[in-house]
Every structure is written in C-alpha cells, then in structure tokens.
C-alpha cells in the first residue's frame, strides 16, 4: 500500500493507493507541521485516525509533502514519528511546495508555483527540478498574503483602532478578542499560525469593504514583490496558485497579477487530487 499525503498547518489529506493505482481509501487528520508541533502531538494526530492506524502494517511507501519540512531538523523529527508507526515502510518527505508543483505545473514546462493557504510560499519549476529562491522562516517573519498573515493584520487593526467601527463591531461579535484569549492562543497553545489563520474567514467574507480590500491588496503586493519577482523570468511564464486563500481571492490575485504584468496560471484549492494522479502516472504504480 502506498500512502500519498499532503499536509498543511491546518489539515492533512491522506490517500491510500494499491499497486495497481486504485484508491483504497482517503481520509483527513489535523495538520502535521513539525515546525510548530511536538513529536507527541504529531504521533497522536496520526494514531487517532482509525483508517490510517489500522492499515499501518500494510503501508510499504509513504510520500509525505508537508508544511514545515523545508529544513533537515524538522524532516528528521517527523520521520522519527513515522518510523515508529509505519514499521514496514520506505519514506519520501518533501516540503509542501513540491505537492503544489506536482498538482499544478505541466511536465517539461517552466512555471512559478505559489502556496497561499494557512502559510505562503513560492517556487520555480523548470519542468524537471524545483528551485525555491527564498527559504521560508515561518509565520512570524514571512508567510505574506497567507491566512495567518491576514489574520494578524485584522487583529492588529482591531487593537490599534484602525479598523472602521462598522467592521470592528462585526469582528468582535464573531470572535473572542479579549487580550487573554489571544495571548493564550498565540504564546501557550500549539499551532499559533492556524489560530491566526482562522480570522481570515472574516477577511474573505468582507473583502468588498474598502478597508479589507486594502489589506488584501497590500498583502498581495508584498508577496509578489518579495517572492514571485525574485525570479528573473517571472513575467514570461505562468504563475500557478495553490491553497484556500488563493481559491477565495482569485479575483484580487488576478487584478494584482495583471498590474505587475504577470500571467495567471491555474488555481487549485486542494492539491492532493493532482498529487495522487502525479504519483500514479509518474511512479508507475499501475
């Protein structure tokens, strides 16, 4: 049995495929980001899923694409967790940007692939190899135009009294915004990036409001300037997008792309489907 896994900070999609390329089951767990979660929590989130745990001895290959797997120390941490659960298995662990590339980019065609979900990232694909020009330093320093980035802007705007009154009333009615709750979630609980990203729903629901629209466009400006335009040929190849924020802000992204002379490519909300197809076709599972 082959397990093909795409993991963000919020959720993880699992597909089990047999040697003939037939899907045996699909399931979902909470996110498995080894940068922000302990080994104990990573283990717990996997073994608490009945389908995964009950089939653990049948798994011979696990292909894992995960947020937070851009450096060796985090790869080693999650690999150790996997080895304790899947004892008859070989492992391939790569950063989630590879899942984005494999699910959107055409083979042998150069393109830029961006992730805009709970976090954000950007890579260049030359048709064969993936080049990530900017190494991600995580949700505190980077992740521009992501869910957690926009959530941070909303909370800051609320507390600095920059948010217009008609919005702040709605924002306060929808979320618990007292300082103790916010600081507890940011500094004491796991997944502070996921906590911040939950506020992005408000941004999407009110994206037509001028104040919110300005926040969205400023975030996209920063992402394009700091990430996409790092690549010298960015204006001559398509730029694909993956993730929930990309899906819900397609119109705004298209406006910014046109303004910078960039070519909008595919937008994929959930990369796992294309990722499964990629493995079935390119790894000869059939």
C-alpha positions in Angstrom: 0.0 0.0 0.0 1.2 3.5 -0.9 0.2 6.5 1.2 0.3 9.8 -0.5 0.0 12.7 2.0 -0.4 16.5 1.6 -0.1 18.3 4.9 -0.6 22.0 5.7 -0.7 23.5 9.2 -4.5 23.3 9.4 -5.3 19.9 7.8 -3.6 16.8 6.3 -5.1 14.9 3.3 -4.2 11.1 3.1 -4.8 8.9 0.1 -4.1 5.1 0.2 -3.4 3.6 -3.2 -2.7 -0.1 -4.1 0.0 -1.4 -6.5 -2.5 -1.1 -9.4 -3.1 2.6 -8.8 -6.6 2.1 -7.3 -7.5 4.4 -4.4 -8.2 2.2 -1.4 -9.4 5.0 1.0 -8.9 8.7 1.6 -9.1 10.4 5.0 -8.1 13.6 6.8 -6.3 14.5 10.0 -5.3 17.8 11.6 -2.2 19.5 10.3 1.2 17.9 10.8 3.6 20.8 10.8 6.8 19.7 12.6 8.0 23.3 13.0 5.2 24.2 15.4 4.1 20.8 16.8 5.9 18.4 19.2 6.6 14.8 18.3 3.9 13.7 20.8 1.2 15.7 19.1 2.3 14.6 15.6 2.1 11.0 16.8 -1.3 11.5 18.4 -2.8 13.1 15.4 -1.9 10.1 13.2 -2.7 7.2 15.5 -6.1 8.7 16.4 -7.2 8.1 12.8 -8.7 4.6 12.6 -8.2 4.1 8.9 -4.5 5.1 9.0 -3.6 3.3 12.2 -5.5 0.0 11.4 -3.6 -0.2 8.0 -0.2 0.9 9.3 1.4 -2.5 8.8 0.3 -2.7 5.1 2.0 0.6 4.1 5.2 0.0 2.1 5.7 3.5 0.8 4.8 6.9 2.3 5.1 10.0 0.2 4.7 13.0 2.5 4.6 16.6 1.4 4.4 18.9 4.4 4.4 22.5 5.6 7.4 23.0 7.9 9.5 20.3 6.1 11.9 22.8 4.4 14.9 22.1 6.8 16.5 18.8 7.8 15.8 19.1 11.5 12.0 19.1 11.0 12.2 16.4 8.4 14.1 14.3 10.9 11.5 14.9 13.6 8.5 13.8 11.6 10.5 10.9 10.0 11.2 9.6 13.5 7.4 9.7 14.3 6.6 7.9 11.0 9.1 5.2 11.6 7.5 4.4 15.0 4.1 3.9 13.4 4.8 2.5 9.9 7.4 -0.1 10.6 7.4 -1.8 7.1 7.8 1.3 5.1 10.0 3.5 3.0 9.7 7.2 3.3 9.9 10.2 1.0 9.5 13.5 2.8 9.4 16.8 1.0 8.2 20.4 1.6 4.6 21.1 0.7 5.8 23.3 -2.2 6.6 20.1 -4.1 2.9 19.0 -3.8 1.9 22.4 -5.2 4.2 22.0 -8.1 3.2 18.4 -8.9 -0.5 19.2 -8.7 -0.4 22.3 -11.0 2.6 22.5 -13.2 2.7 20.8 -16.6 5.7 18.4 -17.1 8.6 19.9 -19.0 7.1 23.4 -18.8 8.6 26.2 -16.8 6.3 27.9 -14.3 6.2 29.6 -10.9 4.0 27.9 -8.2 2.7 29.7 -5.2 1.1 28.5 -2.0 -1.4 30.8 -0.3 -3.1 28.9 2.5 -2.5 29.0 6.2 1.0 29.9 5.2 2.6 31.0 2.0 5.5 30.0 -0.2 6.8 30.3 -3.8 8.9 28.1 -6.0 10.2 28.0 -9.6 9.7 24.8 -11.6 11.9 24.4 -14.7 9.9 21.4 -15.9 12.0 19.0 -14.0 13.5 20.5 -10.9 12.1 22.8 -8.2 14.0 25.9 -7.1 12.9 27.8 -4.0 14.7 31.1 -4.1 13.5 32.4 -0.7 13.8 30.0 2.2 10.7 30.3 4.4 11.3 31.4 8.0 7.8 30.6 9.0 4.7 32.5 10.1 6.4 35.2 12.3 8.8 36.6 9.8 7.3 35.6 6.4 4.1 34.0 5.1 2.9 37.2 3.4 -0.6 37.1 1.9 -1.4 33.9 3.8 -4.3 33.2 6.2 -2.1 33.7 9.2 -0.7 36.9 7.7 -4.1 38.4 7.1 -5.4 37.2 10.4 -2.5 39.1 12.1 -3.4 42.3 10.2 -7.0 42.1 11.3 -6.2 41.6 14.9 -3.6 44.4 14.8 -6.1 46.7 13.1 -8.7 46.0 15.7 -6.4 46.6 18.6 -4.8 49.7 17.1 -8.3 51.1 16.4 -7.6 51.3 12.7 -10.5 49.1 11.8 -13.6 51.1 10.9 -16.3 50.9 13.6 -18.9 49.0 11.4 -16.3 46.3 10.9 -14.9 46.2 14.4 -18.4 45.6 15.8 -18.9 42.6 13.4 -15.4 41.3 14.1 -15.9 41.4 17.9 -19.2 39.7 17.6 -17.7 36.8 15.5 -14.5 36.2 17.6 -13.4 36.2 21.2 -11.0 39.1 21.1 -10.0 39.8 24.7 -6.2 40.0 25.2 -6.0 37.0 27.5 -7.6 34.7 24.9 -5.4 36.0 22.1 -2.2 35.7 24.0 -3.1 32.3 25.3 -3.6 31.0 21.7 -0.5 32.8 20.4 2.0 32.1 23.1 0.9 29.0 25.0 -1.1 26.7 22.7 0.1 24.7 19.7 -0.5 26.0 16.1 -0.5 29.7 16.7 -0.3 30.1 12.9 -3.5 28.1 12.4 -5.2 30.2 15.1 -4.3 33.4 13.3 -5.5 32.0 10.0 -9.0 31.4 11.4 -9.5 35.2 11.3 -9.0 35.2 7.6 -12.6 34.0 7.1 -13.7 37.5 8.2 -11.4 39.0 5.6 -12.9 36.8 2.8 -16.5 37.4 3.9 -15.9 41.2 3.9 -13.4 41.5 1.0 -15.5 44.1 -0.8 -15.2 46.6 2.1 -12.5 49.2 1.2 -10.6 48.7 4.5 -10.4 44.9 4.0 -9.7 45.3 0.2 -6.7 47.5 1.0 -5.3 44.9 3.5 -5.7 42.2 0.8 -4.0 44.2 -1.9 -1.2 45.3 0.3 -0.5 41.6 1.3 -0.5 40.6 -2.4 1.9 43.4 -3.2 4.3 42.2 -0.6 4.0 38.6 -1.7 4.6 39.4 -5.4 7.5 41.7 -4.7 9.2 39.5 -2.2 8.5 36.1 -3.7 7.4 36.0 -7.4 9.6 38.8 -8.7 12.7 37.1 -7.2 12.7 35.0 -10.4 14.1 36.9 -13.4 11.8 35.4 -16.0 8.6 35.7 -13.8 6.9 37.8 -16.5 7.4 35.3 -19.3 6.0 32.2 -17.7 2.7 31.2 -16.0 2.2 31.6 -12.2 0.1 28.9 -10.5 -1.5 29.2 -7.1 -2.5 26.5 -4.6 -4.4 26.9 -1.3 -7.6 28.1 0.3 -6.6 31.8 0.3 -5.7 31.6 -3.3 -9.0 30.0 -4.1 -11.2 32.6 -2.3 -9.1 35.6 -3.5 -8.8 34.6 -7.2 -10.2 37.9 -8.5 -8.0 40.0 -6.3 -4.9 38.0 -7.3 -5.8 38.3 -10.9 -6.0 42.1 -10.6 -2.6 42.3 -9.0 -1.0 39.9 -11.5 -2.3 42.0 -14.4 -0.9 45.1 -12.7 2.5 43.6 -12.5 2.4 42.2 -16.0 2.4 38.6 -14.7 0.4 35.7 -16.2 -2.1 34.0 -14.0 -2.0 30.2 -14.3 -4.1 27.5 -12.5 -5.6 28.0 -9.1 -6.1 24.8 -7.1 -7.7 24.8 -3.7 -6.8 21.2 -2.7 -3.6 19.9 -4.3 -4.0 16.3 -3.1 -6.1 15.2 -6.1 -3.5 16.2 -8.6 -0.7 14.8 -6.4 -2.3 11.4 -6.4 -2.6 11.5 -10.2 1.0 12.5 -10.4 2.2 9.6 -8.4 0.0 7.0 -10.2 1.3 8.2 -13.6 4.9 9.1 -12.9 5.9 6.4 -10.4 4.3 3.5 -12.4 2.1 2.4 -9.5 -0.1 0.8 -12.2 
